[in-house]
Every structure is written in C-alpha cells, then in structure tokens.
Amino acid sequence: MTNRTTSKILNFARPFSLRGLAEVLPAGAYKVITEEMLPENVTYPTYQWVSTKMHLHANADRAGDIRMMNVDPRDLEVAHLRDQKMMDSRPRVAFSAHKSNNRAKRVF
C-alpha cells in the first residue's frame, strides 16, 4: 500500500466549534493534515481517506504545548463554510454612476 499525506492551512476569521470538541477554538490559521492510502490490487487506482488531523493552537496556560486532534473532514468543512458565510453576510453597498441616482443600493 502506498500512502500520501497532504497538508493545508484553513483560516478562520471568527471563533468556531467542532462536533465532539467541548471547547470553542479561537480564530486563526490551522494546519490540517490528511492521510490517504492507495490500496493494492485494484483495477482503478484511487486513494482512500484514512485520517484528518488538525493542529490546535497552544493553550495560553501551557506555552509550548502542541496538540493535534483527529477531526471528521466533513465537520471541518461545515465549520469553515459557516465561517466564510458569516464573512460574506455583511451587506455590500454599490453606488450608481448615474447623476440622477446618488443613493446607495444594496447588492445581493
């Protein structure tokens, strides 16, 4: 079996929570590592998900404490999409170029 590991950084603009975690995580950048494997003796090679781990920020009380947590990638995606949606939910204002209409219009 061949394994591959990929990593990415997810940025959260607001504090967030994940299912199965009692604490609320602070906003910031989180490194996410995903491991997948390529099974042997398959006719069409496709990687299968094995695990997803997220590096958690160190606790202020215990500087230097590095924590990693196994997470469900679907829960992580939902939390990240929720965070992005909150960022995009602010009303946008566009101004008309016509002299007859100087009022701001909301763009949805």
ROSE-4610 file (N, C-alpha, C; in Angstrom, 1 decimal, always signed):
// ROSE-4610
residu = [M/M/M/T/T/T/N/N/N/R/R/R/T/T/T/T/T/T/S/S/S/K/K/K/I/I/I/L/L/L/N/N/N/F/F/F/A/A/A/R/R/R/P/P/P/F/F/F/S/S/S/L/L/L/R/R/R/G/G/G/L/L/L/A/A/A/E/E/E/V/V/V/L/L/L/P/P/P/A/A/A/G/G/G/A/A/A/Y/Y/Y/K/K/K/V/V/V/I/I/I/T/T/T/E/E/E/E/E/E/M/M/M/L/L/L/P/P/P/E/E/E/N/N/N/V/V/V/T/T/T/Y/Y/Y/P/P/P/T/T/T/Y/Y/Y/Q/Q/Q/W/W/W/V/V/V/S/S/S/T/T/T/K/K/K/M/M/M/H/H/H/L/L/L/H/H/H/A/A/A/N/N/N/A/A/A/D/D/D/R/R/R/A/A/A/G/G/G/D/D/D/I/I/I/R/R/R/M/M/M/M/M/M/N/N/N/V/V/V/D/D/D/P/P/P/R/R/R/D/D/D/L/L/L/E/E/E/V/V/V/A/A/A/H/H/H/L/L/L/R/R/R/D/D/D/Q/Q/Q/K/K/K/M/M/M/M/M/M/D/D/D/S/S/S/R/R/R/P/P/P/R/R/R/V/V/V/A/A/A/F/F/F/S/S/S/A/A/A/H/H/H/K/K/K/S/S/S/N/N/N/N/N/N/R/R/R/A/A/A/K/K/K/R/R/R/V/V/V/F/F/F]
num = [1/1/1/2/2/2/3/3/3/4/4/4/5/5/5/6/6/6/7/7/7/8/8/8/9/9/9/10/10/10/11/11/11/12/12/12/13/13/13/14/14/14/15/15/15/16/16/16/17/17/17/18/18/18/19/19/19/20/20/20/21/21/21/22/22/22/23/23/23/24/24/24/25/25/25/26/26/26/27/27/27/28/28/28/29/29/29/30/30/30/31/31/31/32/32/32/33/33/33/34/34/34/35/35/35/36/36/36/37/37/37/38/38/38/39/39/39/40/40/40/41/41/41/42/42/42/43/43/43/44/44/44/45/45/45/46/46/46/47/47/47/48/48/48/49/49/49/50/50/50/51/51/51/52/52/52/53/53/53/54/54/54/55/55/55/56/56/56/57/57/57/58/58/58/59/59/59/60/60/60/61/61/61/62/62/62/63/63/63/64/64/64/65/65/65/66/66/66/67/67/67/68/68/68/69/69/69/70/70/70/71/71/71/72/72/72/73/73/73/74/74/74/75/75/75/76/76/76/77/77/77/78/78/78/79/79/79/80/80/80/81/81/81/82/82/82/83/83/83/84/84/84/85/85/85/86/86/86/87/87/87/88/88/88/89/89/89/90/90/90/91/91/91/92/92/92/93/93/93/94/94/94/95/95/95/96/96/96/97/97/97/98/98/98/99/99/99/100/100/100/101/101/101/102/102/102/103/103/103/104/104/104/105/105/105/106/106/106/107/107/107/108/108/108]
x = [+0.8/+0.0/+0.9/+0.4/+1.1/+0.3/+0.9/+0.2/+0.7/-0.2/+0.1/-0.4/+0.3/-0.1/-0.1/-1.2/-1.4/-1.6/-1.2/-1.5/-1.9/-2.8/-3.3/-3.5/-3.6/-3.9/-5.3/-6.1/-7.5/-7.5/-8.0/-8.1/-9.5/-9.7/-11.0/-10.9/-11.9/-12.0/-12.6/-13.4/-14.1/-13.9/-14.1/-14.1/-15.1/-14.7/-15.6/-15.5/-16.5/-16.5/-16.7/-16.3/-16.4/-17.2/-17.9/-18.6/-17.7/-18.0/-17.1/-16.0/-16.0/-15.0/-15.7/-15.4/-16.2/-15.8/-14.6/-14.1/-14.4/-14.5/-14.6/-13.2/-12.8/-11.5/-11.4/-10.3/-10.1/-9.9/-10.2/-10.0/-8.5/-8.1/-6.7/-6.5/-5.2/-4.8/-4.6/-5.1/-5.0/-4.4/-3.4/-2.8/-3.6/-4.0/-4.8/-4.0/-3.8/-3.1/-4.0/-4.1/-4.9/-4.1/-4.3/-3.6/-4.6/-4.1/-4.9/-4.0/-4.6/-3.8/-4.3/-3.4/-3.7/-3.7/-4.9/-5.0/-4.3/-3.8/-3.1/-4.2/-3.8/-4.7/-6.1/-6.1/-7.3/-7.2/-8.3/-8.2/-8.1/-8.7/-8.7/-8.1/-6.9/-6.2/-6.9/-7.4/-8.0/-7.6/-7.2/-6.8/-8.0/-7.9/-9.0/-8.6/-9.5/-9.2/-8.9/-7.9/-7.5/-7.8/-7.2/-7.4/-7.2/-7.8/-7.6/-7.3/-6.1/-5.7/-5.6/-5.9/-5.7/-4.9/-3.9/-3.1/-3.9/-3.9/-4.7/-3.7/-4.2/-3.4/-3.0/-1.8/-1.3/-2.2/-2.4/-3.1/-2.2/-2.8/-2.1/-1.4/-2.1/-1.6/-0.4/-0.3/+0.7/+1.5/+2.3/+3.0/+3.9/+4.0/+4.8/+4.0/+2.8/+2.0/+1.4/+1.8/+1.3/+0.2/-0.9/-2.0/-2.4/-2.7/-3.3/-4.6/-5.5/-6.8/-7.3/-7.8/-8.4/-9.8/-10.1/-11.3/-12.0/-13.3/-14.0/-13.9/-13.4/-13.3/-14.6/-15.7/-17.0/-17.3/-17.1/-17.3/-16.4/-15.2/-14.3/-14.7/-15.2/-15.7/-16.9/-17.8/-19.0/-18.6/-17.7/-17.3/-16.6/-15.8/-15.1/-16.1/-17.0/-18.1/-18.9/-19.3/-20.0/-19.3/-18.0/-17.1/-17.1/-16.9/-16.9/-18.2/-19.3/-20.6/-20.9/-20.4/-20.5/-19.8/-18.6/-17.8/-18.5/-19.2/-19.9/-21.3/-21.8/-23.1/-23.3/-22.1/-22.2/-22.8/-23.7/-24.3/-23.3/-23.4/-22.5/-23.2/-22.5/-23.2/-22.5/-23.3/-22.7/-23.3/-22.5/-23.0/-23.3/-24.3/-24.7/-23.8/-23.5/-22.7/-23.5/-24.9/-25.8/-25.9/-26.0/-26.1/-27.5/-28.5/-29.9/-30.1/-29.3/-29.5/-28.2/-28.1/-27.0/-27.1/-28.2/-28.5/-27.7/-27.3/-26.6/-27.6/-27.3/-28.1/-27.4/-28.2/-27.6/-27.5/-26.4/-26.2/-26.2/-27.1/-27.2/-26.7]
y = [-1.2/+0.0/+1.2/+2.2/+3.5/+4.5/+5.3/+6.4/+7.7/+8.7/+10.0/+10.9/+12.0/+13.0/+14.3/+15.0/+16.4/+17.3/+18.5/+19.5/+20.8/+21.5/+22.8/+23.6/+24.9/+25.9/+26.4/+26.2/+26.8/+28.0/+29.1/+30.4/+30.6/+30.8/+31.1/+32.6/+33.3/+34.8/+34.9/+33.9/+34.0/+32.7/+32.8/+31.6/+30.6/+29.3/+28.2/+27.0/+26.1/+24.9/+23.7/+22.5/+21.3/+20.3/+19.4/+18.4/+17.5/+17.2/+16.3/+17.0/+18.3/+19.1/+20.1/+20.0/+20.8/+22.3/+22.6/+24.0/+24.7/+26.0/+26.9/+27.2/+27.0/+27.3/+28.7/+29.4/+30.8/+31.0/+32.2/+32.5/+32.4/+32.1/+32.0/+31.0/+30.7/+29.8/+28.4/+27.4/+26.0/+25.1/+24.4/+23.4/+22.1/+21.6/+20.4/+19.4/+18.2/+17.1/+16.0/+15.6/+14.5/+13.3/+12.1/+11.0/+10.1/+9.6/+8.7/+7.5/+6.4/+5.3/+4.8/+4.2/+3.6/+2.1/+1.4/+0.0/-0.8/-1.9/-2.8/-3.6/-4.1/-5.0/-4.4/-3.1/-2.5/-2.2/-2.3/-2.1/-0.6/+0.2/+1.6/+2.3/+2.8/+3.4/+4.7/+4.6/+5.7/+5.7/+6.9/+7.0/+7.0/+6.3/+6.3/+7.0/+7.8/+8.6/+7.7/+8.1/+7.3/+8.2/+9.4/+10.3/+11.7/+12.6/+14.0/+14.5/+15.2/+15.8/+17.3/+18.0/+19.4/+19.8/+20.7/+21.3/+22.3/+22.2/+23.2/+24.2/+25.4/+26.4/+26.0/+26.4/+26.1/+26.9/+26.3/+26.9/+28.0/+29.1/+30.2/+29.8/+28.9/+28.4/+27.5/+26.8/+25.8/+26.1/+27.2/+27.6/+26.4/+26.2/+25.1/+23.8/+23.8/+22.6/+22.5/+21.4/+21.3/+20.2/+20.5/+19.5/+19.2/+18.0/+17.6/+16.8/+17.0/+16.3/+15.7/+14.5/+13.8/+14.5/+14.9/+15.5/+14.8/+15.0/+14.5/+15.6/+15.3/+16.4/+17.0/+16.3/+17.0/+18.0/+17.7/+18.7/+19.9/+19.7/+20.8/+21.7/+21.0/+21.8/+22.6/+22.0/+22.8/+24.0/+23.8/+24.9/+26.0/+25.6/+26.6/+27.3/+26.6/+27.2/+28.2/+27.8/+28.7/+30.0/+29.8/+31.0/+31.9/+31.3/+32.1/+32.8/+32.1/+32.6/+33.9/+33.8/+34.9/+36.1/+35.9/+36.9/+37.6/+36.7/+37.2/+37.8/+37.6/+38.1/+39.6/+40.3/+41.7/+42.3/+43.3/+43.9/+44.7/+44.5/+45.2/+46.4/+47.5/+48.7/+49.1/+49.4/+49.8/+51.2/+52.0/+53.4/+53.4/+54.1/+54.2/+55.3/+55.1/+56.1/+57.2/+57.0/+58.0/+59.1/+60.4/+61.5/+61.6/+61.0/+61.1/+60.3/+59.3/+58.4/+58.4/+59.2/+59.2/+58.4/+57.7/+56.9/+55.6/+55.0/+53.7/+52.6/+51.6/+50.5/+49.2/+48.4/+47.1/+46.2/+45.5/+44.4/+43.1/+42.2/+40.9/+39.8]
z = [+0.0/+0.0/+0.0/-0.8/-0.8/-0.1/+0.8/+1.5/+0.9/+1.0/+0.7/+1.8/+2.0/+3.1/+2.4/+2.6/+2.2/+3.3/+3.2/+4.3/+3.7/+4.4/+4.0/+5.3/+5.0/+6.1/+5.9/+7.0/+7.0/+7.9/+7.4/+8.1/+8.6/+9.9/+10.5/+11.0/+10.5/+10.9/+12.3/+12.7/+14.0/+14.8/+16.1/+16.9/+16.3/+16.5/+15.9/+16.8/+16.6/+17.3/+16.4/+16.8/+16.0/+16.8/+16.2/+16.8/+17.6/+18.8/+19.6/+20.4/+20.3/+21.0/+21.9/+23.2/+24.2/+24.1/+23.7/+23.7/+22.4/+22.5/+21.3/+20.9/+19.7/+19.2/+18.7/+19.0/+18.6/+17.1/+16.6/+15.2/+14.9/+13.7/+13.3/+12.2/+12.0/+10.9/+11.5/+11.0/+11.5/+10.4/+10.7/+9.8/+9.8/+8.7/+8.6/+7.7/+8.3/+7.6/+7.3/+6.0/+5.6/+5.1/+5.5/+5.1/+4.3/+3.1/+2.3/+1.9/+1.5/+1.1/-0.3/-1.0/-2.3/-2.1/-2.1/-1.9/-3.0/-2.7/-3.6/-4.4/-5.5/-6.3/-6.7/-7.1/-7.5/-9.0/-9.7/-11.2/-11.5/-10.7/-11.0/-9.7/-9.8/-8.6/-8.1/-6.9/-6.3/-4.8/-4.3/-2.9/-2.0/-0.9/+0.1/+1.3/+1.9/+3.1/+4.2/+5.0/+6.2/+7.5/+7.5/+8.7/+8.3/+9.1/+9.0/+10.4/+10.5/+11.8/+11.7/+12.8/+12.8/+14.0/+13.7/+14.8/+15.5/+16.8/+17.6/+18.2/+18.4/+19.0/+20.4/+20.8/+22.2/+23.2/+24.3/+25.4/+26.0/+26.4/+27.0/+28.3/+29.0/+30.3/+30.1/+29.0/+28.8/+27.5/+27.5/+26.3/+25.9/+24.6/+24.0/+23.9/+24.4/+24.3/+22.9/+22.2/+20.9/+20.9/+20.4/+20.4/+18.9/+18.7/+17.4/+17.7/+16.8/+17.1/+15.8/+15.9/+14.8/+14.6/+13.3/+13.0/+11.8/+11.8/+10.6/+9.6/+8.4/+7.4/+7.0/+7.1/+6.8/+7.9/+9.2/+10.2/+10.1/+9.7/+9.5/+8.3/+7.3/+6.1/+6.5/+7.2/+7.6/+8.5/+9.4/+10.3/+9.4/+8.5/+7.6/+6.7/+6.1/+5.3/+6.1/+7.3/+8.2/+8.5/+8.7/+9.0/+7.8/+6.6/+5.3/+5.1/+5.3/+5.1/+6.0/+7.3/+8.2/+7.6/+7.0/+6.5/+5.3/+4.5/+3.3/+3.6/+4.8/+5.1/+5.3/+5.4/+5.6/+4.3/+4.5/+3.3/+2.5/+1.2/+0.3/-0.3/-0.4/-1.0/-2.2/-3.3/-4.5/-4.9/-5.4/-5.8/-7.3/-7.7/-9.1/-9.7/-10.9/-11.7/-12.3/-12.3/-12.8/-11.9/-12.4/-11.6/-11.0/-11.6/-11.2/-9.9/-9.7/-8.5/-7.7/-6.7/-5.8/-4.6/-4.4/-3.2/-3.4/-2.3/-2.3/-2.5/-3.2/-3.4/-2.8/-2.2/-1.7/-2.9/-2.9/-3.9/-3.2/-3.6/-3.0/-3.9]
